[in-house]
């Protein structure tokens, strides 16, 4: 069973306070996807009257990272996760409520299974797409996660 958005949001409040105070929240999570959201407001603005890129990155990273944490939890194995690389593209001003969706649950599940079977570290690129209320893409992010079975 995947993590619940409420548990993820509590985690954010205690472990990622910058994301929490700028309004980043988990909205939905399943075995295959995760949706996070943040609304443009004073605390997360840039000088150009849109959402600061780093706030978008936090919401996008959470949409991928929450899936990783959920699959690790389901595996029951001691697996470490670390973000090692990212890429981003910005195509439109981020104003209003922005939703970030990652649908790479199966991809991360395969990487974790491979890490468990082989005992070797694995990497996995995960994609998050940000859209505004009109459904227009405002930004896209790719994150490279590394996964490794911890030594017991």
N, C-alpha and C positions, 0 to 999 in steps of 0.2 A: 504494500500500500504506500503510495507516494506521501511525502510530507504534505501538511496542510498549509494553506496561505497564512493562517493565523500564527502557526509555529514559526514560519519563515519570517514574518513581520516582527515577532518577539525577538528572534535571533538578530535581525537587523538593528533593532533598538539598542540591544546590549553590545553587539560586536561590530556593528558598522554605523555608528551614530551619525556620521556625516550624511550617509544615504538616508537614514531615517528622518533627520531634521530638514532635509531638502525635499522630502515628500515621496521618496521612492517606496513603493509597496508591491508586494506579491498579490496578484489577483486570482490566479488559477494555476493549478499544476495537475498534471496527469502523468501516466507512464511515458508519454511521448512528447509532451509540450509543456511550456511554462509561459505565463503571461505576467508581466510586471507593468506598472503604470506610474506616471508622475505628472502632476499638473504644473504648468508654468505659473510661477508666482514670484513675489519680490525676492525671496531668499535664494532662488535658483536662477536668477536672471543674469544676462550678460549686458554689456553696454549697448547692444544692438536690438534691444527689446524682444529677445527670444531666450530660450532656455540655454544655459551654459553647457558647453559640450561635455564637460566632466560629469555633470549630473546625468546626462543622457548615457554616458559610458557606464555609470554606476547601475542604472536601471537595466541596461543591456547585459552587463556582466552578471547581474543577479538572475536574469532570465535563463542564462546558461548554467551558472554556478549552482542554482537551486536544483536543476535537473541532475547535475553531477552528484550533489549531496544526497539527493533522494535515491538515486540508483546505488550509490555506495551503501547507504543505510539498508536498502533491500537486500544487498548481497550478503550482509552479515560479516563481511571480511574487513580487517583493518587496512584501509587503503588511504594513502595520502594523495591530496590533490593540490596542484599549484598552477596558477596562471603564468604562462611564460611569454606570451606574445599576443598582440591584438592589432587589428586594422579597423579603420572606420571611414565611412563616406557620408557626407552631409549634403542633402539635396534640396532642402526646404527649411525655412525658419520653423523652429519648434515652439509653437504657442498653443495654449489650451491644454487639454489632456492628451498625453502621448502614451500609447501602448506599445510595449516591446514584446515580441513573440519569438520564442525559440522552439523549433519543432524537431530537434535533433536527439530526442530521447532514445531512439533505437541505436543511433550511431554511438552514443556514449555507453549504452548498455553493452554493445559489442566490444568496445575498447576495454571496459572493465572486466568483462569475461575473459578477454585475451590476457590481461594483466594477471588475473587470478590463475589461469591455466599455465601460462608460461613462467610466471614469477618475475618477469621483466617489466620495466617501465614502459608505458604506452603514451602516445600523444593523440589528441583528438581536437580537430578544429570544429567549433560550433558557431552557428550563425544566428543573429538576432536582428529582426526587422522592426523598425519603429514607424508607427503610423499615427496620423492625427485623426480627429473625429470624422473627417471626410473620407478617411481611408487612404489618403495620400501618403506615400513613403517620405519621411523626413530625414531618416538616417538609417544606415545599416552597419552592423558591427560583426566582426569575426574575432573569436577568442580561441587561442590554442591552450588547452589544458593538458597537463601531464598527470599521469596516474601511476602510482607505484604501490605494490603490496608492502606494507610495513614489516620490518623484521620483528619477530616475536621474542 
